[in-house]
Amino acid sequence: MSTSTLKNRFNWQKLQSNEHTIMAVLAVMVGLAGGMGAVGFRYLIDFFQTLAYGGENDLLELVVNFPWYYRVAIPTIGGLIVGPLVYFFAREAKGHGVPEVMEAVALKGGVIRKRVVVVKSLASAICISTGGSVGREGPIVQIGSAIGSVLGQFIKVSPDRMRALVGCGAAAGIAATFNAPIAGSMFALEVVLGDFGLATFSPIVISSVVATAVSRGFLGDTPAFIVPAYELVSAWEFPMYLVLGLFCAVAGVTFTKTLYRIEDFFDEIKFPEYLKGIIGGLVLGAASLVFPQVLGVGYGAIDMALMQQLAWWLLLVLVGGLKFWLHPSPSAPGAPAEFLRRHFFWEPWPGGIFRSRG
């Protein structure tokens, strides 16, 4: 083997080593920033919720002490603030969060405007804290992805690296929010990037683990949901799980189609775009007078469903009626609501109904 060949091989290996090292360092930076972003977003929601409702507890516990007009007015005011904020400062902050990130990766080389981090954080926090029937997951995915994209733009990385950094940000957001580094990694690889290559896999896992460590340091090592103890009693349960799976599949598809049809309906309404949030807030506030479970992120209601503390008829009403029609209401008028958490919120209800009547 000639000297030149050995030299070229050495240089190539050194370059590859540097590439992996650089991406690992950047992944750590995105993981730290994404984890801090998720923690800061939680604190921002608590801050605005304290202003609106006077406390940081689950809204299901807080709103019962307020008069009816206050429960209607707060979501409406939230829509009034969020609509102009998104419309005039960063329209890409409108929507569920995850589709916008996927669009940026597929069509824009992973480039996301810097202002999205600020606008999405403020608008989503205000929407959630004033009772919007949405969650933190979609916004934090877009916020984390925007952090990764901003870092990539700052140091002028290649398009491939840019997409990888966006994936790192998405993984960091999900991992920090749910205290689940594996779930964050798989979500970013499969949903956001659709790429399981080693060059992408390694930095995303690193970023996800770092973000989880940051989240645990500030928020503690607690699960996102309280799941009761479970044991398999009989093998005859397995056929029932097949039936439950079919039931949930049909209901999930129906929910998704309903969501987008209601969004299309709101788009066709002849009304200023930046004021449509008022409509969603009014509808949501009115419904909360009878069913306060529709307000906010809904983790308290999810825990109640998992612990079988809700009657089957209430679960049926929430699934068959309110959840199909009211969950789209905050995002349909243009609020920065997200699609992911609404499935998380909605999914325990069919199982609860199935078990109650089984």
Secondary structure as GFF3:
##gff-version 3
##sequence-region A 1 358
A	DSSP	alpha_helix	3	53	.	.	.	ID=ss1
A	DSSP	alpha_helix	59	62	.	.	.	ID=ss2
A	DSSP	three_ten_helix	63	65	.	.	.	ID=ss3
A	DSSP	alpha_helix	68	89	.	.	.	ID=ss4
A	DSSP	three_ten_helix	91	93	.	.	.	ID=ss5
A	DSSP	alpha_helix	98	107	.	.	.	ID=ss6
A	DSSP	alpha_helix	115	129	.	.	.	ID=ss7
A	DSSP	alpha_helix	137	155	.	.	.	ID=ss8
A	DSSP	alpha_helix	159	178	.	.	.	ID=ss9
A	DSSP	alpha_helix	181	187	.	.	.	ID=ss10
A	DSSP	pi_helix	188	193	.	.	.	ID=ss11
A	DSSP	alpha_helix	198	219	.	.	.	ID=ss12
A	DSSP	alpha_helix	237	268	.	.	.	ID=ss13
A	DSSP	three_ten_helix	273	275	.	.	.	ID=ss14
A	DSSP	alpha_helix	276	288	.	.	.	ID=ss15
A	DSSP	three_ten_helix	292	294	.	.	.	ID=ss16
A	DSSP	alpha_helix	299	306	.	.	.	ID=ss17
A	DSSP	alpha_helix	312	317	.	.	.	ID=ss18
A	DSSP	pi_helix	318	322	.	.	.	ID=ss19
A	DSSP	alpha_helix	323	326	.	.	.	ID=ss20
A	DSSP	alpha_helix	328	331	.	.	.	ID=ss21
A	DSSP	alpha_helix	340	346	.	.	.	ID=ss22
A	DSSP	alpha_helix	348	356	.	.	.	ID=ss23
###
